[in-house]
Amino acid sequence: MKVMLRMNDAGTLVAYVAKKDLEEEVVKQTDSDAGKVLTLANGWELEFSEIPAKEKLPLTVEAKRLA
């Protein structure tokens, strides 16, 4: 699924999933075998092969929903 990552005014990473009209703050980042797993405030876990540098945000990237 396509996920747009950006930084909010407070400096927190935010993920937006357009198909679900979902925008949530990232509360946890962990490493996995395939890349990074971001846990959103609503409990969703999204796996990314790579996370872009904060200077390059906002950016839309491909992610896989784990939970």
C-alpha positions in Angstrom: 0.0 0.0 0.0 1.1 3.6 -0.6 1.8 5.6 2.5 2.8 9.2 2.7 5.3 10.1 5.5 5.7 13.6 6.7 6.8 15.5 9.8 4.1 17.5 11.7 4.6 20.8 13.4 5.7 19.1 16.7 8.4 17.2 14.8 6.7 13.9 15.0 6.6 11.5 12.1 3.1 11.1 10.6 1.8 8.4 8.2 -1.1 9.0 5.9 -2.9 6.1 4.1 -5.1 7.7 1.4 -7.1 4.6 0.5 -8.2 4.3 4.2 -8.3 8.1 4.8 -6.1 7.4 7.8 -3.6 9.8 9.3 -1.8 8.7 12.5 1.4 9.6 14.4 4.2 7.1 14.5 4.6 6.0 18.1 7.4 3.4 17.7 10.0 2.4 15.2 11.7 -1.0 15.2 14.1 -2.8 12.9 13.0 -6.0 11.1 14.6 -8.4 8.6 13.0 -6.6 5.7 13.6 -3.0 6.9 11.8 -0.9 9.4 8.5 -1.4 11.2 6.5 1.7 12.2 3.8 1.4 14.8 1.0 4.0 14.5 -1.0 5.5 17.3 -4.1 3.3 16.3 -2.0 0.1 16.6 -1.3 -0.6 13.0 2.1 -1.9 12.2 3.5 -1.0 8.7 6.7 -2.5 7.3 8.9 -0.4 5.0 11.9 -1.6 3.1 13.5 1.8 3.8 12.5 5.0 5.5 13.6 8.2 3.7 15.7 10.8 5.5 13.7 13.4 7.5 15.1 16.1 5.1 13.4 14.4 2.1 9.9 14.3 3.7 7.0 14.5 2.7 7.4 11.5 0.5 5.1 8.6 -0.6 6.6 5.1 -0.1 5.4 1.5 -0.4 4.6 -0.3 2.8 3.2 -3.6 3.9 0.6 -3.8 6.8 1.6 -6.4 9.4 -1.1 -5.8 12.1 
